[in-house]
Amino acid sequence: MKKQLSLLLAAGMTASLLAGCGGGASSTASESTASESTASSAAATGEAASGSDLSADITMWTYPIGQFGDAETVDGIISKFQETHPGINVTVEYLDYTNGDDQVTAAIEAGTTPDIVMEGPERLVSNWGAKGKMLDLSDLWTDEATADISAVSESVVSACKGADGNYYEYPLCMTTHTMAINKEMFEEAGALQYINEDGTWTTENFEKALQALKDNGVDTTMIVYCGGQGGDQGTRALVNNLYSGQFTNADHTAYTTDSEQNKKALQQLLDWSNEGLISYDAAAQASDELQLFANGTIAMTLCWNASNQAQYASSVSFTPMAVAFPSDDGVPELCGGIWGFGIFNNGDDTKAAASKEFIKFLCDDPTQGPESVRLTGFFPVRSSFGDVYTGTEDEERMAQFSSFMQYLGDYYPVTGGWAEQRTAWWNMLQQIFTGTSVDEAVATYTTTSNDALAAAAA
């Protein structure tokens, strides 16, 4: 049964984020130096510092989430913060989605983790938080903040909370991930008729569109990419939507790719590939697939969102049109992304307090908060922020993506063993497209993933 999340979003609710699609900025460091006299004065008095009186050197590592991957932009934010917190120095390191997780793992093992890290619940909560590496941020989740975020989505609140009841993430923004098509290519092939005006379409009409594209001479309609985990939310969403499958059970205690609906979808993709309607690439990740789409080589991409649209829009020679993933009943359940901040437990109360001040400035400040959201290229998790793009040059562009927020499905990336299942997922796709039966490949994937989940819960 389809489960559709009803969101109380304001109407209408760049950039290098591929949302886990494998792209991002290289690792560099940027530092803003605060007034040393304030720090010296606080130390001389011997008084306990708090809020704007805090004096500390803190570090933040951030994945390439929109313009939070741009050093000049982040330096500007830090400068604004230091106008009211001159004793807090913030040093930033920029991660990417190719090596970022390895860098964090190495830092954990070496005891050199940063104070703040910016990413999503699948890392902050179900990985590092579950392993006892993160601080509980429940004090940031005031009644007012919780009510404000709950008004947009209860899923955001639950995703930021660990199984132990502690909050390991304080969220800033969210989005849904979609597909995108080359509108002109679809029009020329007469395939646009198979997509509804609201961007939804059925599995039956998706197949008709594939056939129309091929009949019109399109060599490659789309690619099932599985050269790594980059952009795997696209292939997951395609499989789960085709026949209304679910990725996990409702309480996220088991991976359910071995359901009949999901196996039917995987078999359908294999059949379409064998018929020449779609293609398969064992070496490609989403960053490669996106570039092929931007080049006009393929007719559609499985890895699209507002931030990607902003990144590629100026470089393409066609109109990229965001569409939902096709579903047998025409009602999609889209994968979502939530991004925010966590604090590593480094045993320094002063640095932790300073880190919380910076996070509150980024997320709660009535001026900086909405601006922080705009810099990500996504949508606010707070109802009080309303439409942060009204009156901006991005207002029309973002409106097309806000309409898909009503289709946000279950936020399952908080399931235990997440990192292990991501590897098992693309391995499973490779096996299916190189001769292993769907039943056998899915059984291997499900066993591997659920064993990892059990180990994480032990």
N, C-alpha and C positions, 0 to 999 in steps of 0.2 A: 504494500500500500504506500502510495506517495505521501510524504510528510512535508508540507510546505510551511516555512517559517514566515509568519506575518510580522513585518517590521514597521515600527512607527517612525519612519524616516521622514524628514521634511522633504518637500517636493524638490526634485532635482538634485537632491544632495547636490627635466621631467623626470636628467632622469635616466636612470639606468637599471631600475629594478626589473628583473625578469621573474620576480615572485617565486624564487626557487628554480628559475629557468636556466640557470647556469651562467648568467652574465654578471658583470659588476665591475667596480673600480678596483685598481690595484691597491695594495696596502701601503699607505703612507701615514705620516703622523702630522698633526696640526696642533699647536698649543697657543693659548691665549694667556698672557701673564697679567695677573691682577696686582693691585697695589700692595707692596710689601709692608707699608707703614701700618695698614690696618691689622695685618697678621701680627706684627711686632707689638702693637698696642694691646691686642687681645691677650697675647702671651704674657706681657708685662703685668697686666692687672691680675692674672691668675683666675679670672672669672670664667665660668662655664659658658662657652659660646653656643648660640643657637640661632637658627634662621639667618638673617642678614649679617650676624656677627660671627658666623662660622669662619674658620680659617683652615683650609685643607687643600692638598693637591690630589685631584682625582682623575681617573682615566675612564674613557668611554670607548668601547669598540662597537662599531655599527656595520651591519651588512648594508649593501647598496639599495636602500629603501628610498626611491625617488632622489630628491636633492640632498637627503641626508648622506648620500655618498659623495657629495661635492664639498671639498675642504673650504672653499671660499664662503659658501653658504653657511656651513656650520660655524665657521669663525665669526660670522656676523651674528649668529644666534648667541654664541658665547659672550660676545662683547655686550649685547643687550642684557644678558643675565648678570654680568659683572657690574653693571650700573647699580644694582641693588645688592649684589653679593660680591663685593670687591676682594674678599679674602679667599674665595674659592677659585683655584686655578684648574682648568679643565683641559686635559690632553686627549686627543682623539686619534684612534687608529681605524683605518677603513679596510674592512674585509670584503672578500668576494665569495660567491657561492661555489667556486671551484675548490678553494683551499681554506676557506674560513672555518669550517668545522674542525679541520685538522689543527688549525692554529689554536682554537679554543681548547681542544683536547690536550694539546701539548702544554698549554698554559696551566690547565687543571693539574696535570701530572707533575709539573714543575713548581706548582704553588705560586704562579705569577699571573693569575687571572686579573682582568681589569676590574674596576669597581662597577661600572655600568655596562650593560650590553643591550643593544637594540635588535630585536628580532621578534619571533612569534612564539605562541604557546608550545608548539611541537618541540622547540629547543629549550625555551626558558622554563616551562612547566613540566612536561612529560619526560624530558631528558635530564637537564642539569638540576632542575628543582627536585625531581624524583630521586636523584642521587645525593641529595643533601648539600648541594654546592651553592644554593641560592638563599638569600635572606627572605624572610616572610615580610611581605609588604602590606599586610592587613591594615596597618595604621593609615595608609594612603587611601584605602577604600572606605571613606567616610560614608555615612548614610546618604548624604547628598550626592556624592559621586556615584555610589552604587545605584541609586534611583535614576540618576541621569543616564547612566550606561544601560541599565535594564530597560529603559523606555525605548531604546533602539533595538537591543537584542539580549535576551537572557543567555543566549549561547556564548556571547562575549564574556559575560560574568563567569559562567561555569568553566569556560576554556582557560581562564586565567588562574583558576584555583586548582591546587593539587589534590590528590586523593587523601592527603592528610588534613585537608581543610585550610591550608595556608595559601595565600595569594603570592605567586612567584612572578607575576607580570602585572604591570600597570599599563593599560592599553591606550593607544593614541588614535589609531585609524583602522579601517577595515575595507574590504571589497569582495566582490565575487569575481571569479575567473571565468572567462568566456572563450568561445572560438571567435575567429574573424574570417570573412571571405573577401576575395577580390571581387568587388561589386560589378565592375565592368565585365570581368570574365564570366560571371554568372549570367549577366544580362545578355551577352552575346550568345551564350549557349541555351538561352531560354530556361535556365535553371532557377532564376530568382522567384519564379512563380511558386516554388515549393517551400518558400520561407514566409511565414506569416508577418504581418506588418509590425508586430511587436518583437520580432527577432526569434521567435520560437518555431520549431518544426518537428515533425514526427520522424520516426525511424524509417517508415515507409517512404516518406517524401525525401528523406536524406538519400536513400538509395536511388530514387528517381533523379535527383540532382546529380549524383555521381555519374549515372549513365548518360545524362544529357551533356555533361562536361566532356566525357570520353567521346561521345558521338560528334561533338563539335571540335575534336582534335586536340583536347587538352591532354598532354602526355602524362602529367602527374597531378592528380587531384588533391591528394593529401598524403602525409607520411605518418606511419606509426613508427615513432622514433624510440629507440631503447638502447642507446649507447651509454647510459648512465642515469642518475636520478634527476638530472636537471629537467625541470618542467614536467615531472611525472604526474602532477595534478591534472594535466591535460588528458593523458591516456587513461588515468583512473576515471575521470569524469565521463569520458566517452564510453568506456566499458560499463560503468554503473548506470548510465542513463538509457542506453539502447533498449534494454528490456527491464528497466526499473529495479535493478539490483541495488544492494547496499554493501558498502565497503566493510563495515563492522556491525555488530549488533548494537542495540539502542544504548546500552550502558557502557559501551567501549571495552568490553571484557573478552572479545573474540573477533578475529578477522574472518569475514564471511565471503571471501571471493569464491569459495567452492559452492556457492548457491547455484541452482539451476539457471537463474536469470543471468548471472555473471558468466557462467560457462557458455551459455547460448550466445552471449554478446561476443565473447572471445572467438568462438567458432565462426560467428558471422564475419568478424574482421578478417579472419584467415580465409574464408570463402571469397570475400570481396577482393582480397589480395590475389588469390589464385585466379580470379576472373579478370584481373587487370584493372579493377575499378579504383583501387587504392594501392599505395606502395608501402614498403617496409624498409627501414634502414637500421641495421644493427649497430652502426657506428655513430649515428647522429643523436645529439641531445637537442633540447628545445632551442638553445641559442643558434644552432645550425638550421633548424627548421624555420625559425623566425627570419633568419637571413634569406633563406630560399623564398619565403613568402614575400618579404620586402623587395626582393629582386624580380618578383613576378613570375618565378619559376613554378610555383605551386599555387593552387587555387584557394587554399585555406590553411589556417594555422589552428592548432589545438591549444596554443599558449598565448592568450590575449587578456589584457586588462587595460585599465585607463592609463597606467603608467607606461606600458609598452606602446600604446597608441600614440602617446605624446613623444616617445622616443623615435618612433619610426615614421610618423605622419609626414614629416618634412622631407623625407628621403625617398618616398615611394612615388611612382608615376601613376598610381591608380587610387581608387577610394577603398580603404579598408573598412569593412562594415562589421561591427560586432554582432554576433548572433549567439544564441544559447546552444547548448549541446542537444542533439536530437534525442527524443525520448518516445517510447512506444505510445504513450498516451498524450504526448504533446505538452506535458507539464514537466519542465526540467527541475532537477535538483543540482544546483551549482556548488562547486567547491568554493570555499571562501578563504580569505586571508585576514589575519589579525596581526597587527604589529604594535609593539610597545616596548617597555623597558623593564629590565630586571637588574638586581644588584647581587653580585657574587659575595659570598660570605668570607670576607678576608680578615675578619677578626679585629677590625678597626672601627669603633663606634663613631668616631668623629668623621671619618671618610664616608661611612654609611649615611650619617645625617646630612652631610654635604651633598651626597649623591641624590638623596631624596629631595632636597631643595631644588636641584637642577631638574629632576624629573617633574616635579610639581610645576616648575616654570614652563617646561616644554608642553605639558599636557593640560594644566589647570588654568594658567594665566588667561584672563579674558581676551587679551590681545594676541599673545604669542600662541596660545592653544590653537585657535583656528588657523593661524599662519603656519604652525607646525604641520597641521593636517594638509594644508594646500601644498606644502613642500614635498609631502610624500606622494602626491598625485592620487590619493584615495579619498575615502569618506570618513567623517568623524564617528567615533563610537558614542559620542554624547549628543543627546537630543537637543540640549540647550544651544549647541553651536549652529543648528539649523543648516541651511545651504551655504557652505563656506565659499562656494564659487559664484554666487550671485554678484553681478556687476563686474566680474573679471573676464579676461579674454578667454578663459577656459569654460565659461558657463555653458555654452551650447555643446561643446565637446563632452563635458562631463555628464550632461543630462542623459545621453544615450546609455551611459553605464549605470547611472543611478536607477534606471528602470529595471535593471536585472537584479537589484538587491532583494526584491520580493521573492526571488527564487533561491535564496541562500539555503542550502541544505544543512544537514548535520555537520558540526565541526568535529570530525573524527580524527584529525591529526594528533590529538592529545592521547590517543591509545598507546599503551605501553609497547615497547619493542619497535617504536616507529622507525628508528634509523635502520634497524636490521631488515624490516619489511620493505623499505625503499629499495635496498639492494636486491632483495628477493623478487621484487616486482619487475624490474627491468630484465633480470635474468629469466623470469618466467616468460615474458614477451619474446625474448630471443629464442627460447626453447620452442615455443609454439610455432614461430615462423620459420624454424629450421628443422621441423619434422617430428618433434615430440608431440604426442597427443595432448589435446586440451585437458582431458581428465588427469593425465599423469603430471603435466606441468603445474596445473592448479593445485593438485594434491601436495606436491613438493613445496610450492609457495606457501600454502596455508599452514602446513606443518611447521615450516621454518619460522613463519611470522608468529604463530601462536606459541611456539616454544620460546621465542624471544620475549613475547609478552609475559609469559609465565615467569621467566627468569627475572624480568624487570620488577615483577610484583613480589618476588621472593625476599 
